[in-house]
């Protein structure tokens, strides 16, 4: 239906002016057997998600993903999260959904805690992430990604 914002003639009537589209340059291209996709909406520190899976963290204002053979093999301008990339297989950069977000989770107002008497016993701490190293001196931390034995005095994270 004419006059409903679907034609250039209706723009001035609604108080809009027409302009030229922004040229972002190449955002998706192929070269040397690889496909490249530039991510436009990035801010340093943002997390990068591909089809909802965290694959990296933005370290530059210029971020380009590289795909070869249905796998993302490189993310230029980002710190790559290898475990996330392993989950994103059989993809085409022309078709995947790419998002960037600043927070994965909101702040936690109060953590649940169980007070115990210190002894030489084993404790199971579920979903404490890297904070687990602040609570105990020696532990085995379990998660869906890996199992680790860690001595918190070193503060290093072994694989």
N, C-alpha and C positions, 0 to 999 in steps of 0.2 A: 504494500500500500504506500503510495507516494506521500511524502511529507512526514513520515515517521522516523526520520533520521537515517534513512537508507540511501540518500543521494547528496551530492555536494551542494545542491540548491537549498537544502533544508538547514545546512550548518549556520549560515548567517542569521536565519530566523531564530535560531536557538541561542545565539550569542557566541558561537564557536567560529574560529577562523581556521581555514585549511592551511597546512604547511607541508613541507617536504618531510618524508620519513627519515629517521636517523639511520646513517650508514654505519653498521658495526663491522664492516669488512667481512672477510670469510669467517663463518661460524661453523661450517661443516664442509670438509673437503677430503679428497682422497689423493694420496701421493705415495709412490713406491710400494704398493701393496698394503698400505695402512690407511685407516680412516682416522681423521682428526676432528675434534669438536671443541670449540672454545666455549667456556662457561662465562656468561656475561654478568650475571648478578652475583658477584663475589665481594667479600670483605675479608681482609686478613683476620684470621682467627676463626672464621666460620667453618663448620663441618660440611663435608660434601657427601651427599647421599645419591646412590644410583639404585633406582627401583626400591627405595626405602632402606637400603643397606649402607651403613657408614663405610666409605672407602678412603677418606682422607681428611686433612685439615688444610685450609687455604693459607699459604705463606707468601703469596704475591697477588697483585691485582690482575695479573695475566695468567689465567689457568687454562690449560689445554689438555684434554684427555686423548689418549692414543689407543686405538683398537686394532688388533691384528688377529685374524682367524677366529672371531667371535669372543675374544678375551680383551679386557682392558689391560694393556701391558705397561702403561706409563701414565702418570698424571703430572704434567709439568706445572711448576708453580705451587705445588702442594706437598705436604708430608703425607706419604701414602700409608694407609692401614692395610697391610698385606692380607690379614685374615678376612677383611671385608672384600677385597678384590677376589680372593679365592672363591667366594660365594657367588660372584657375578660372572657367570659363564654362559656361552651361547647367546651373546647379546650383539646388537648392532647399535652403534652410537647414534644412528639416525632415528632409532625408535625408543631408546630407553628414556625413562623419566629421571632427570637430574635436578636435585634440589640443593640449596645451601641454607643452613640454619645456624644461628649463633649459639643456641643452647640445646643440648640433647635432653636435659631434664631441668626442671626448675629447682630452686634451692629447697633443701629439706629443713623445715623449721625445728624439728626435734627428732633425734634418732632414738629408737628404742634401745634400751640397755638393760642387761641383767647383771646385777652386782653379785660377785662371787668372792669367796675366800681364795687367795692366791695359793696354789699348790703345784706340784709337779704332775699335773694331769693334762689330759687332752681336751681341747675345746673346739667345737665346730662353729665357725662364724660364717653365716650365709650372706652372700651379696654385699660384702663390705668393700669390695674393690680394693684399690691400693691402700685405703684407710686401715685395712687389717694389720698392716705393718706397724701402726702406731699403738696397737692394743696388746700385743704379745711379743715375747722375746724370740721364740722359735716356733715355727708353725708349718703346717702343710696347708696351702690355700687351694681350694678347688673352685672351679668355675666351668662354664661350658666351653671355654677355649683351651684350658690346659690345667695341669697339676704342677705345683712347684713346692720345693722344700726351700726355705729361706731363713737366713739368720739376719734378724733385723739390725744387728749392730753394723753390718756392712752397708745397709741401705741400697744395695745393688739389686737388680732384678735379673736373675738368671733365666735362661730359656730351657 
